[in-house]
Amino acid sequence: MATMTILSILGSEQASEDLSAAIQVATEVGAHLVVFAAGIAEPPTVGDYPVGIGWIERRDEASRQLEAVRSRAVQQCQSSGLTSEVAIAFAEKAPLDDMLFQKALHSDLAVIGRGVSGLADLRRVVVDAVIFHAGRPLLLASDKGTVTLKPKRVLLAWDSKPGAAHAATAAMKLLVDADQVNLVIVDPEARDGEEPGADAAAYLARHGVKVVVDQLASDGRPVETLLQQHASEIQADLMVMGAYGHSRMRQWIFGGVTASVLQGPSLPVFMAH
């Protein structure tokens, strides 16, 4: 019997809660769980100035906090009954990116919670390594709902671009098993055709997805806010969306005026590139 490998990436904050979400998902599908406690080490001062005591103390304290996360994670995993492994990395951004890339490359799905998504620098490294470098999907857990890989109602954000298509393909089993998938198009454009979403819906239906198309007008509202509002209206328990290298959506992933959305998403979000 095939076994999924799920990668749980933890920061130094809210690690127990984030790991609990990953354990919940891994238990649901009988997956092997790889836990990776990650921290960005503050680089030394550039120039002719000597390294200060304050810098050493900050790095030492951050390292100790992450080691405590690792120790608690080992205990949580042992109590879960899952097969698991726990690793730790405290490094500057470039080497940490490479270590995360290697872990993600040998996993089927990465799971993060607010302990990572709420820290802009760590979030950027994680998203780059997992989605853009390793090409693996990322599940962002929410504090406000149950995270699951067996959702009943799914919102699929669609914009007729490869990113959305790749996300739909990566999440196809979830979409097929759901009771209903709402394919949502915001501000349809000419490339969406005479009947926006119809071709995508037909493609999904041939796979066995029970899909309906919702066309929404943003009226100047941020796309990510509109999607989350609509997800609430249709009582979706998962959002599936593409992650883009250069677009409004990457602002959502990496911060900016919509950073608050990532810090407290209203439902779990499945992202792929």
N, C-alpha and C positions, 0 to 999 in steps of 0.2 A: 504493500500500500504506500502510495506517494505521501510524503510529509512536507508541508510548507516550512520554510524558514522565515521567521519574522524577526526583524531587527528593531529593538527598542532603544532609542537614543535619549539619554538623560543628561540634563544639566545639573548644576549644583542646587537649584531651587525646585521645589515641588516635585522632587524625583520620585518619592513613594507613590504619589497620586498618578504621575505619568506612567510609572511602571505597572501600577494596578490596571490601567486602561489597556496596556499592551498584553498583560497576562490574561485579561478578559477576552481579548481578541484571539490570542493564541490558544486558549482553552476551548473557545467556540469552534475552532477549525482543527484542533489537535495538532498544532504546529510546534516545531522546535523553536525555542526562544533564545535569541542572541541579544544580550544586554551590553550596551556600550556607553559608559559614563564619559562624557566629553567636556573638556574645559579649555578655553583659550588662554594661553599663558601670555601675560603682558610682556612685550619685547623690551629689551634694555634701551636706555636712552642712546640715541644716535649722536655721535660727536666726540669731542675730547673730554667730556665730563666723566668722572668715575661713576660706577654704578652705586647708587645710594642705598642706605640701609632700608629705607622705606620701600623701595622696589623689591628687595629681597624678601622683606617681611610680607608684602602683599602676595607675592608668588607663593611663598611657603603656606600662607593661610589658605589661598585658593586651592592649592594642592591637597592640603589636609581636608578641606571640605569635600573635595571630589573623592578622596579615599574613603571618607565616611559614607558617601553615596554608594560607592562600590560595595562596601561591607554590608550595608542595609539591603542592597539589591540581591546579594548572595542569599541572605536570609529569606527575603520575599520569594525568590525563585525556588528555594528548597521547600517552602511551605506550599507552593502552587501545585506541586506534583508533576510539573512539566519537565521534559528534558530541556536543559538550558546551559548556557555558559555566560560568564560575566567578564568583561574586559574594561580597561580604563585607559584614557589617553589625556594627558595634560601637556599641550604643546602650542606653539605659535600657529597662526592661521594656515600657512602653506602645508606644513607637515600634518596638521590635524585634518585638513581637507583630504590629503592622500590616504590617511588611515581610515577615515570615514568612507571614502570611495571604495577601498578594499573590502570593508565590512559589507557595504551595500551591494557590491558586485556579486557577493555570494549569498544574497538574501532575496526573497521573493517580494517582500514589502517592508518598508520602514514605517514605524509609528512614533510620532512625537506628540507631546502635550504642551501645556502652557509654560512649563519649565524651560523649554527650548524656544517655542514660538514667541514667548514674551521677551526674549533677549535678542535684540536686533543683530548683533555681531555673530552670535552662535547660530541664529536662524539662517543667516546668509550662508555661512559655511556649510551647514547641514543641507539646505536646499540645493546649493550648487553641487555638493558631492553626491547626494542621493539621486536627484532628478536629472540634473543637466550633465553630470559626468558619468555616473554609473547607469543612468537610464532606468532607474527603478521607481515604481510608484511610491507615493508617500501618503500616509493616512494621518491627518491632523485630528487628534481627539479634542472633544469639547467638554468643558466643565458643566455644560447645561443639558447634556443628554447622554444616553447610553451609546458607547461606540460599538459598532457591530460590522461584521463582514457578511451578515445575512439580513440586510435591510428589507423592509416591506415596501416603503415608498422612497423613490430616489429622484432627486432633481439632477438632470444632466445639462450642464451649461454648454450651449452649442453656438458656434460662430462660423461654421463652414471653413475652418482652418485645420491644418494637420494636427495641431496640439489637441484640439477637442476630439478628433477622430482617434488619435493614439490613446487618449484617456478612456474613451468608450471601449476600445479594444482591450485595454489592460483591465478594465472593470467588467468585461462582458459577462462573466459567470455571475457576478453580483446583479447585473441588470436582468439577465435571463431569469434568475431565481426570485426577483422582486415581484410583488403583486402589481405594481404600476411604476412606470418611469415617465416623468414629465420632462420632455425635451424642451428646454427653454431658450428662446432666441430673443435677445434684447436689441431693439432698433434694427430690424432686418435691413440688409443692403441688397444692391442689385445682384451680387454674386450668390445670394441665397435663393434666387430663382423666383418664378411667378408665385409659387406656393412655398414660402420659406419653411424649411424643416421637413418637407414632405419626403424628399429623397433620403434624408438621414433616417427618418422614421420607418420608411419602407425597408431600408437596409437592416435596421435593428429588428424589425418585425420578422424578417426572414431568419434571424437567429433565434427567434422565439421570445423576443422581448415584448412585453405588453406596454406599448408606448402611446402617449398622447403628446401633441405639440402645443406649447404655450408661447404666443408672441407678446412681448412686453415693450412698452415705450418707456424710456428712462426719464424723459422730461427734465433732463439736466441732473438727475440724481446719479451718484456713483454706481457703477454697474454692480460691484460686489455687495453694496448695501441693498440694492434692489433684489438681487438673487437671494440673499438671506431672508428678506421680507417675504418673498414669494415662497421660499422653502417652508417658512412658518405657516403661511396660509394653506398650503397643501399638506401640511403635517409630514413633511419629508424627514426621514431619519438619517439620510446621507446625501451629500452633494458630491457629484463627480465633475471635475473640470480639468482642462488642460492647463499646464504651466508653460508660460511663454518667456522667451529670452528678452523680448523688447515689446512691452505693451502695458496697458493699464493694469492687467492682471499681475504683472511682475511687481508693480508698486504694492499690490496687496500682499504679496509674499514677502517682499523685502522691507516694507515700512512705508514712510512718507505719511501723507495725510490720513491714510486708512490703516495705520499700524494698530489702532485700537480694535479693529475687526479680528486680526490674528490673535491679539491678546485675550480675546474672549469670544470666539466664534459661537454662533447660536446652534450649530450642529456639526457633526464630524464631516470632514472634507477629504475626499480621495483625489489626489493630484497625480498627473503623469505628464510626460513630455515626449 
